[in-house]
Amino acid sequence: MNRDFLQYIKAINGIYFISILIWIIAWFISLGAFDLRTSVIMGLFLMSTQIIILICSLLFFFLTKNILLIKEQINYSLVILIAIIDILFLINFAGIERTTLAFLFSLNTLSLTYILRHKFE
């Protein structure tokens, strides 16, 4: 496989996956009780969103691979990802729990630190 392609997938899906793990830990801590049915449903939901993010990032990569460099593709993908997710959560702001804010904070923080780290290299 192409090295740039693997770097792109690791950056985008890795940041999203780590944010999901942080959110699920915060969610289980705030829930207080462990329910197997709820955890299976949440696991399936999180896997399906991870697959959707993978498919969308693959489309963006292959549509822009001849136009942009790999660092620019990663930066634009992360900005688009956090913008879409932030807008979706802001639309449903009345229903946001405190654990969802942990997901938003972790996704935004990890994305911005990745962008800033590679901007100054």
DSSP file (Angstrom, degrees, kcal/mol; ACC not computed):
  #  RESIDUE AA STRUCTURE BP1 BP2  ACC     N-H-->O    O-->H-N    N-H-->O    O-->H-N    TCO  KAPPA ALPHA  PHI   PSI    X-CA   Y-CA   Z-CA
    1    1 A M              0   0    0      0, 0.0     2,-0.2     0, 0.0     3,-0.0   0.000 360.0 360.0 360.0 157.3    0.0    0.0    0.0
    2    2 A N     >  -     0   0    0      1,-0.1     4,-2.0     2,-0.0     5,-0.2  -0.461 360.0-138.4 -68.3 134.7    1.0    3.6   -0.5
    3    3 A R  H  > S+     0   0    0      1,-0.2     4,-2.2     2,-0.2     5,-0.2   0.884 103.7  51.8 -63.8 -39.8    2.8    5.0    2.5
    4    4 A D  H  > S+     0   0    0      1,-0.2     4,-2.4     2,-0.2    -1,-0.2   0.894 107.8  52.8 -63.7 -39.6    1.0    8.3    2.2
    5    5 A F  H  > S+     0   0    0      1,-0.2     4,-2.3     2,-0.2    -2,-0.2   0.927 110.6  46.1 -62.4 -45.7   -2.4    6.5    2.2
    6    6 A L  H  X S+     0   0    0     -4,-2.0     4,-2.4     1,-0.2    -1,-0.2   0.877 112.0  51.6 -65.9 -37.5   -1.6    4.6    5.4
    7    7 A Q  H  X S+     0   0    0     -4,-2.2     4,-2.0     2,-0.2    -1,-0.2   0.903 110.5  49.6 -64.2 -40.7   -0.3    7.8    7.1
    8    8 A Y  H  X S+     0   0    0     -4,-2.4     4,-2.4     2,-0.2     5,-0.3   0.932 112.6  45.5 -63.7 -47.5   -3.5    9.5    6.2
    9    9 A I  H  X>S+     0   0    0     -4,-2.3     4,-1.8     1,-0.2     5,-0.6   0.900 112.6  51.3 -65.5 -41.3   -5.8    6.7    7.5
   10   10 A K  H  X5S+     0   0    0     -4,-2.4     4,-1.1    -5,-0.2     5,-0.2   0.896 113.2  45.5 -63.6 -39.0   -3.8    6.4   10.7
   11   11 A A  H  X5S+     0   0    0     -4,-2.0     4,-1.9    -5,-0.2     5,-0.2   0.965 119.5  36.8 -69.9 -52.5   -4.0   10.1   11.4
   12   12 A I  H  X5S+     0   0    0     -4,-2.4     4,-1.9     2,-0.2     5,-0.2   0.973 125.8  35.7 -68.5 -55.7   -7.7   10.7   10.6
   13   13 A N  H  X5S+     0   0    0     -4,-1.8     4,-2.5    -5,-0.3    -1,-0.2   0.808 115.2  57.2 -72.7 -28.1   -9.2    7.5   12.0
   14   14 A G  H  X<S+     0   0    0     -4,-1.1     4,-2.5    -5,-0.6     5,-0.2   0.925 108.3  45.8 -66.3 -43.9   -6.7    7.3   14.9
   15   15 A I  H  X S+     0   0    0     -4,-1.9     4,-2.0    -5,-0.2    -2,-0.2   0.918 115.6  46.8 -64.4 -43.1   -7.7   10.7   16.2
   16   16 A Y  H  X S+     0   0    0     -4,-1.9     4,-2.0    -5,-0.2    -2,-0.2   0.906 113.2  49.4 -65.7 -40.9  -11.4    9.9   15.8
   17   17 A F  H  X S+     0   0    0     -4,-2.5     4,-2.3     2,-0.2    -2,-0.2   0.906 110.5  49.0 -66.0 -43.0  -10.9    6.4   17.5
   18   18 A I  H  X S+     0   0    0     -4,-2.5     4,-2.4     1,-0.2    -1,-0.2   0.891 110.5  51.9 -64.3 -38.3   -8.9    7.8   20.5
   19   19 A S  H  X S+     0   0    0     -4,-2.0     4,-2.3    -5,-0.2    -1,-0.2   0.890 109.2  50.1 -64.1 -38.7  -11.6   10.5   20.9
   20   20 A I  H  X S+     0   0    0     -4,-2.0     4,-2.8     2,-0.2    -2,-0.2   0.906 109.7  50.8 -65.5 -41.3  -14.3    7.8   21.0
   21   21 A L  H  X S+     0   0    0     -4,-2.3     4,-2.0     2,-0.2    -2,-0.2   0.913 111.1  48.0 -63.5 -42.2  -12.3    5.8   23.5
   22   22 A I  H  X S+     0   0    0     -4,-2.4     4,-2.2     1,-0.2    -1,-0.2   0.921 113.9  48.0 -62.2 -43.0  -12.0    8.8   25.8
   23   23 A W  H  X S+     0   0    0     -4,-2.3     4,-2.5     1,-0.2    -2,-0.2   0.908 110.3  50.4 -65.4 -41.6  -15.7    9.5   25.4
   24   24 A I  H  X S+     0   0    0     -4,-2.8     4,-2.5     2,-0.2    -1,-0.2   0.867 110.2  50.2 -68.5 -34.4  -16.8    5.9   26.1
   25   25 A I  H  X S+     0   0    0     -4,-2.0     4,-2.1     2,-0.2    -1,-0.2   0.937 113.2  45.8 -65.3 -45.7  -14.6    5.9   29.3
   26   26 A A  H  X S+     0   0    0     -4,-2.2     4,-2.1     1,-0.2    -2,-0.2   0.873 112.8  51.8 -63.6 -36.0  -16.2    9.1   30.5
   27   27 A W  H  X S+     0   0    0     -4,-2.5     4,-1.9     2,-0.2    -2,-0.2   0.924 110.2  46.7 -68.2 -44.4  -19.7    7.8   29.5
   28   28 A F  H  X S+     0   0    0     -4,-2.5     4,-1.6     2,-0.2    -1,-0.2   0.873 112.4  51.1 -65.7 -36.4  -19.2    4.6   31.5
   29   29 A I  H  < S+     0   0    0     -4,-2.1    -1,-0.2     1,-0.2    -2,-0.2   0.915 113.9  43.5 -66.0 -41.9  -17.9    6.5   34.5
   30   30 A S  H  < S+     0   0    0     -4,-2.1    -2,-0.2     1,-0.2    -1,-0.2   0.785 108.5  59.6 -74.8 -25.5  -20.9    8.9   34.5
   31   31 A L  H  < S-     0   0    0     -4,-1.9     2,-0.3    -5,-0.2    -1,-0.2   0.897  84.1-161.7 -69.7 -40.3  -23.3    6.0   33.9
   32   32 A G     <  +     0   0    0     -4,-1.6     2,-0.4    -5,-0.1    -1,-0.1  -0.054  60.9  68.8  87.2 -34.5  -22.4    4.3   37.1
   33   33 A A  S    S-     0   0    0     -2,-0.3     2,-0.7     2,-0.0    -1,-0.0  -0.908  76.3-129.3-121.0 147.6  -23.8    0.9   36.2
   34   34 A F        -     0   0    0     -2,-0.4     2,-0.5    -3,-0.1    -6,-0.0  -0.858  25.3-179.3 -99.6 117.2  -22.6   -1.6   33.6
   35   35 A D     >  -     0   0    0     -2,-0.7     4,-2.1     1,-0.1     5,-0.2  -0.975  18.1-155.2-117.6 121.0  -25.4   -2.8   31.3
   36   36 A L  H  > S+     0   0    0     -2,-0.5     4,-2.2     1,-0.2     5,-0.2   0.889  93.1  52.3 -65.2 -40.8  -24.3   -5.4   28.7
   37   37 A R  H  > S+     0   0    0      1,-0.2     4,-2.2     2,-0.2    -1,-0.2   0.924 111.4  46.5 -62.8 -44.6  -27.1   -4.6   26.3
   38   38 A T  H  > S+     0   0    0      1,-0.2     4,-2.5     2,-0.2    -1,-0.2   0.895 111.9  50.7 -65.4 -40.0  -26.4   -0.9   26.3
   39   39 A S  H  X S+     0   0    0     -4,-2.1     4,-2.2     2,-0.2    -1,-0.2   0.864 110.0  49.9 -68.3 -34.3  -22.7   -1.4   25.8
   40   40 A V  H  X S+     0   0    0     -4,-2.2     4,-2.4     2,-0.2    -2,-0.2   0.922 112.2  47.6 -68.0 -43.5  -23.2   -3.7   22.8
   41   41 A I  H  X S+     0   0    0     -4,-2.2     4,-2.3     1,-0.2    -2,-0.2   0.921 113.8  47.3 -62.6 -43.7  -25.6   -1.2   21.2
   42   42 A M  H  X S+     0   0    0     -4,-2.5     4,-2.6     1,-0.2    -1,-0.2   0.882 110.5  53.1 -66.0 -37.4  -23.0    1.6   21.8
   43   43 A G  H  X S+     0   0    0     -4,-2.2     4,-2.3     2,-0.2    -2,-0.2   0.915 110.6  46.0 -63.2 -43.4  -20.2   -0.6   20.5
   44   44 A L  H  X S+     0   0    0     -4,-2.4     4,-2.3     2,-0.2    -2,-0.2   0.899 113.2  50.2 -65.4 -40.5  -22.1   -1.2   17.3
   45   45 A F  H  X S+     0   0    0     -4,-2.3     4,-2.1    -5,-0.2    -2,-0.2   0.918 112.2  46.9 -63.3 -43.2  -23.0    2.4   16.9
   46   46 A L  H  X S+     0   0    0     -4,-2.6     4,-1.9     2,-0.2    -2,-0.2   0.866 111.8  50.4 -69.4 -36.4  -19.4    3.5   17.4
   47   47 A M  H  X S+     0   0    0     -4,-2.3     4,-2.1     2,-0.2    -1,-0.2   0.900 110.5  50.2 -66.2 -39.6  -18.1    0.9   15.0
   48   48 A S  H  X S+     0   0    0     -4,-2.3     4,-2.1     2,-0.2    -2,-0.2   0.896 111.1  47.7 -67.9 -38.4  -20.6    2.0   12.4
   49   49 A T  H  X S+     0   0    0     -4,-2.1     4,-2.5     2,-0.2    -1,-0.2   0.867 109.8  53.9 -69.2 -33.1  -19.6    5.7   12.8
   50   50 A Q  H  X S+     0   0    0     -4,-1.9     4,-2.1     2,-0.2    -2,-0.2   0.900 109.4  48.3 -64.4 -39.5  -15.9    4.7   12.6
   51   51 A I  H  X S+     0   0    0     -4,-2.1     4,-2.6     2,-0.2    -2,-0.2   0.889 110.6  51.0 -66.8 -39.6  -16.7    2.9    9.3
   52   52 A I  H  X S+     0   0    0     -4,-2.1     4,-2.6     2,-0.2     5,-0.2   0.921 110.6  48.5 -63.6 -43.6  -18.5    6.0    8.0
   53   53 A I  H  X S+     0   0    0     -4,-2.5     4,-2.4     1,-0.2    -2,-0.2   0.896 111.4  51.3 -62.5 -39.6  -15.6    8.2    8.9
   54   54 A L  H  X S+     0   0    0     -4,-2.1     4,-2.3     2,-0.2    -2,-0.2   0.930 111.4  46.4 -62.7 -46.1  -13.2    5.8    7.1
   55   55 A I  H  X S+     0   0    0     -4,-2.6     4,-2.3     2,-0.2    -2,-0.2   0.923 114.2  47.1 -64.4 -44.6  -15.3    5.8    4.0
   56   56 A C  H  X S+     0   0    0     -4,-2.6     4,-2.3     1,-0.2    -1,-0.2   0.897 113.1  48.7 -65.4 -39.2  -15.7    9.6    3.9
   57   57 A S  H  X S+     0   0    0     -4,-2.4     4,-2.5    -5,-0.2    -1,-0.2   0.870 109.8  52.7 -69.6 -34.6  -11.9   10.1    4.5
   58   58 A L  H  X S+     0   0    0     -4,-2.3     4,-2.6     2,-0.2     5,-0.2   0.927 109.6  49.0 -63.2 -44.2  -11.1    7.5    1.8
   59   59 A L  H  X S+     0   0    0     -4,-2.3     4,-2.0     1,-0.2    -2,-0.2   0.930 112.4  47.7 -60.4 -45.1  -13.3    9.5   -0.7
   60   60 A F  H  X S+     0   0    0     -4,-2.3     4,-1.6     1,-0.2    -1,-0.2   0.904 111.9  50.9 -63.2 -40.7  -11.6   12.8    0.3
   61   61 A F  H  X S+     0   0    0     -4,-2.5     4,-0.8     1,-0.2    -2,-0.2   0.942 113.5  42.8 -62.5 -48.1   -8.2   11.2    0.0
   62   62 A F  H  < S+     0   0    0     -4,-2.6     4,-0.2     1,-0.2    -1,-0.2   0.785 113.7  51.8 -74.0 -25.5   -8.8    9.8   -3.5
   63   63 A L  H  < S+     0   0    0     -4,-2.0    -1,-0.2    -5,-0.2    -2,-0.2   0.796 121.8  31.0 -76.3 -27.8  -10.5   12.9   -4.8
   64   64 A T  H >X S+     0   0    0     -4,-1.6     4,-2.7    -5,-0.2     3,-0.8   0.317  85.6 102.4-113.7   8.6   -7.7   15.2   -3.7
   65   65 A K  T 3< S+     0   0    0     -4,-0.8    -1,-0.1     1,-0.3    -3,-0.1   0.799  88.9  43.4 -67.5 -26.3   -4.6   13.1   -4.0
   66   66 A N  T 34 S+     0   0    0     -4,-0.2    -1,-0.3    -3,-0.2    -2,-0.1   0.584 120.0  42.8 -90.6 -10.2   -3.5   14.7   -7.2
   67   67 A I  T <4 S+     0   0    0     -3,-0.8     2,-0.3     1,-0.1    -2,-0.2   0.838 113.2  39.0-100.5 -43.5   -4.3   18.2   -6.0
   68   68 A L  S  < S-     0   0    0     -4,-2.7    -1,-0.1     1,-0.1     2,-0.1  -0.744  76.7-114.2-114.5 155.7   -3.0   18.4   -2.4
   69   69 A L     >  -     0   0    0     -2,-0.3     4,-2.3     1,-0.1     5,-0.2  -0.393  39.8-104.7 -75.6 164.7    0.0   17.2   -0.5
   70   70 A I  H  > S+     0   0    0      1,-0.2     4,-2.3     2,-0.2     5,-0.2   0.876 120.5  51.1 -64.1 -39.0   -0.5   14.5    2.2
   71   71 A K  H  > S+     0   0    0      1,-0.2     4,-2.4     2,-0.2    -1,-0.2   0.896 111.4  48.2 -66.2 -38.3    0.0   17.0    5.1
   72   72 A E  H  > S+     0   0    0      2,-0.2     4,-2.8     1,-0.2     5,-0.3   0.896 110.2  52.3 -67.4 -38.7   -2.6   19.4    3.5
   73   73 A Q  H  X S+     0   0    0     -4,-2.3     4,-2.5     2,-0.2    -2,-0.2   0.922 111.0  46.6 -61.8 -44.2   -5.0   16.5    3.0
   74   74 A I  H  X S+     0   0    0     -4,-2.3     4,-2.5     2,-0.2     5,-0.2   0.929 113.5  48.7 -64.5 -44.8   -4.7   15.5    6.7
   75   75 A N  H  X S+     0   0    0     -4,-2.4     4,-2.3     1,-0.2    -2,-0.2   0.940 114.4  44.3 -61.5 -47.6   -5.1   19.1    7.9
   76   76 A Y  H  X S+     0   0    0     -4,-2.8     4,-2.6     1,-0.2    -1,-0.2   0.892 113.0  52.2 -65.2 -38.7   -8.2   19.8    5.7
   77   77 A S  H  X S+     0   0    0     -4,-2.5     4,-2.7    -5,-0.3    -1,-0.2   0.919 110.9  47.0 -63.6 -42.9   -9.7   16.4    6.6
   78   78 A L  H  X S+     0   0    0     -4,-2.5     4,-2.6     2,-0.2     5,-0.3   0.902 112.8  49.0 -66.3 -39.9   -9.3   17.1   10.3
   79   79 A V  H  X S+     0   0    0     -4,-2.3     4,-2.1    -5,-0.2    -2,-0.2   0.922 113.8  46.2 -65.2 -42.9  -10.8   20.6   10.0
   80   80 A I  H  X S+     0   0    0     -4,-2.6     4,-2.6     2,-0.2     5,-0.2   0.914 113.0  51.0 -64.3 -42.7  -13.7   19.3    8.0
   81   81 A L  H  X S+     0   0    0     -4,-2.7     4,-2.3     1,-0.2     5,-0.2   0.941 113.8  41.7 -61.7 -49.5  -14.3   16.5   10.5
   82   82 A I  H  X S+     0   0    0     -4,-2.6     4,-2.3     1,-0.2    -1,-0.2   0.855 114.4  53.0 -70.6 -31.2  -14.3   18.7   13.6
   83   83 A A  H  X S+     0   0    0     -4,-2.1     4,-2.4    -5,-0.3    -2,-0.2   0.940 111.7  44.4 -66.7 -45.6  -16.4   21.3   11.9
   84   84 A I  H  X S+     0   0    0     -4,-2.6     4,-2.5     2,-0.2    -2,-0.2   0.930 116.4  45.7 -64.7 -45.3  -19.1   18.8   10.8
   85   85 A I  H  X S+     0   0    0     -4,-2.3     4,-2.2    -5,-0.2    -1,-0.2   0.907 113.7  49.1 -67.3 -40.2  -19.2   17.1   14.2
   86   86 A D  H  X S+     0   0    0     -4,-2.3     4,-2.3    -5,-0.2    -1,-0.2   0.907 111.9  49.1 -64.1 -40.6  -19.2   20.4   16.1
   87   87 A I  H  X S+     0   0    0     -4,-2.4     4,-2.0     2,-0.2    -2,-0.2   0.915 110.3  50.9 -65.1 -42.1  -22.0   21.7   13.9
   88   88 A L  H  X S+     0   0    0     -4,-2.5     4,-1.3     1,-0.2    -1,-0.2   0.901 113.4  44.9 -62.6 -40.1  -24.1   18.6   14.4
   89   89 A F  H  < S+     0   0    0     -4,-2.2    -1,-0.2     1,-0.2    -2,-0.2   0.845 110.9  53.6 -73.4 -31.9  -23.7   18.8   18.2
   90   90 A L  H >< S+     0   0    0     -4,-2.3     3,-1.2     1,-0.2    -2,-0.2   0.840 104.5  55.8 -69.9 -31.4  -24.5   22.5   18.2
   91   91 A I  H 3< S+     0   0    0     -4,-2.0     3,-0.3     1,-0.3    -1,-0.2   0.900 115.5  38.1 -63.8 -39.7  -27.7   21.9   16.3
   92   92 A N  T >< S+     0   0    0     -4,-1.3     3,-1.2     1,-0.2    -1,-0.3  -0.206  78.0 136.6-102.0  41.0  -28.7   19.4   19.0
   93   93 A F  G X   +     0   0    0     -3,-1.2     3,-1.2     1,-0.3    -1,-0.2   0.790  62.4  63.2 -62.4 -30.2  -27.3   21.5   21.9
   94   94 A A  G 3  S+     0   0    0     -3,-0.3    -1,-0.3     1,-0.2    -2,-0.1   0.808 106.3  45.0 -65.8 -28.1  -30.3   21.0   24.1
   95   95 A G  G <  S+     0   0    0     -3,-1.2     2,-0.3    -6,-0.2    -1,-0.2   0.319  82.7 123.5 -99.1   9.0  -29.7   17.3   24.3
   96   96 A I    <   -     0   0    0     -3,-1.2     2,-0.1    -4,-0.2    -3,-0.0  -0.549  46.6-154.3 -77.1 129.7  -26.0   17.4   24.9
   97   97 A E     >  -     0   0    0     -2,-0.3     4,-1.1     1,-0.1     3,-0.2  -0.449  30.2-106.3 -90.3 170.4  -24.8   15.6   28.0
   98   98 A R  H  > S+     0   0    0      1,-0.2     4,-0.9     2,-0.2     3,-0.1   0.823 119.3  58.3 -68.1 -29.7  -21.6   16.4   29.9
   99   99 A T  H  > S+     0   0    0      1,-0.2     4,-1.3     2,-0.2     3,-0.3   0.832  99.2  58.3 -70.8 -29.2  -20.0   13.2   28.5
  100  100 A T  H  > S+     0   0    0      1,-0.2     4,-2.5    -3,-0.2    -1,-0.2   0.859  99.2  58.6 -66.2 -34.0  -20.5   14.4   25.0
  101  101 A L  H  X S+     0   0    0     -4,-1.1     4,-2.7     1,-0.2    -1,-0.2   0.829 100.3  57.2 -63.5 -30.5  -18.5   17.5   25.8
  102  102 A A  H  X S+     0   0    0     -4,-0.9     4,-2.3    -3,-0.3    -1,-0.2   0.895 107.7  47.7 -64.6 -39.9  -15.6   15.1   26.7
  103  103 A F  H  X S+     0   0    0     -4,-1.3     4,-2.7     2,-0.2     5,-0.2   0.941 113.9  46.1 -65.4 -47.5  -15.8   13.7   23.1
  104  104 A L  H  X S+     0   0    0     -4,-2.5     4,-2.6     1,-0.2     5,-0.3   0.919 113.9  48.5 -62.0 -43.9  -15.9   17.1   21.5
  105  105 A F  H  X S+     0   0    0     -4,-2.7     4,-2.5     1,-0.2     5,-0.2   0.914 113.8  46.0 -63.9 -42.8  -13.1   18.4   23.6
  106  106 A S  H  X S+     0   0    0     -4,-2.3     4,-2.6     2,-0.2     5,-0.3   0.911 114.2  47.7 -68.7 -41.4  -10.9   15.4   22.9
  107  107 A L  H  X S+     0   0    0     -4,-2.7     4,-2.1     2,-0.2     5,-0.2   0.938 116.3  43.5 -64.4 -46.1  -11.6   15.4   19.2
  108  108 A N  H  X S+     0   0    0     -4,-2.6     4,-2.6    -5,-0.2     5,-0.2   0.915 116.1  47.6 -65.8 -42.7  -10.9   19.1   18.9
  109  109 A T  H  X S+     0   0    0     -4,-2.5     4,-2.4    -5,-0.3     5,-0.2   0.932 113.8  45.6 -66.2 -46.3   -7.8   19.1   21.1
  110  110 A L  H  X S+     0   0    0     -4,-2.6     4,-1.9    -5,-0.2    -1,-0.2   0.904 115.4  47.9 -64.3 -40.5   -6.2   16.1   19.3
  111  111 A S  H  X S+     0   0    0     -4,-2.1     4,-2.4    -5,-0.3    -2,-0.2   0.934 113.5  46.1 -66.1 -45.8   -7.0   17.5   15.9
  112  112 A L  H  X S+     0   0    0     -4,-2.6     4,-2.8     1,-0.2     5,-0.2   0.886 112.2  50.4 -67.2 -37.9   -5.6   20.9   16.7
  113  113 A T  H  X S+     0   0    0     -4,-2.4     4,-2.2    -5,-0.2    -1,-0.2   0.878 110.8  50.0 -67.5 -35.2   -2.5   19.6   18.3
  114  114 A Y  H  X S+     0   0    0     -4,-1.9     4,-1.9    -5,-0.2    -2,-0.2   0.939 113.3  46.0 -64.9 -45.5   -1.8   17.4   15.3
  115  115 A I  H  X S+     0   0    0     -4,-2.4     4,-1.4     1,-0.2    -2,-0.2   0.934 115.8  45.1 -63.3 -46.3   -2.3   20.3   12.9
  116  116 A L  H  X S+     0   0    0     -4,-2.8     4,-1.4     1,-0.2    -1,-0.2   0.863 109.5  55.9 -67.8 -34.9   -0.1   22.6   15.0
  117  117 A R  H  < S+     0   0    0     -4,-2.2    -1,-0.2    -5,-0.2    -2,-0.2   0.915 114.1  39.1 -62.8 -42.3    2.6   20.0   15.5
  118  118 A H  H >< S+     0   0    0     -4,-1.9     3,-0.5     1,-0.2    -1,-0.2   0.671 107.7  64.1 -84.0 -16.3    3.0   19.5   11.8
  119  119 A K  H 3< S+     0   0    0     -4,-1.4    -1,-0.2     1,-0.2    -2,-0.2   0.864 106.1  43.6 -71.6 -35.2    2.6   23.2   10.9
  120  120 A F  T 3<        0   0    0     -4,-1.4    -1,-0.2     1,-0.2    -2,-0.2   0.283 360.0 360.0 -96.4  10.9    5.8   24.1   12.8
  121  121 A E    <         0   0    0     -3,-0.5    -1,-0.2    -5,-0.1    -2,-0.1   0.449 360.0 360.0 -84.9 360.0    7.9   21.2   11.5
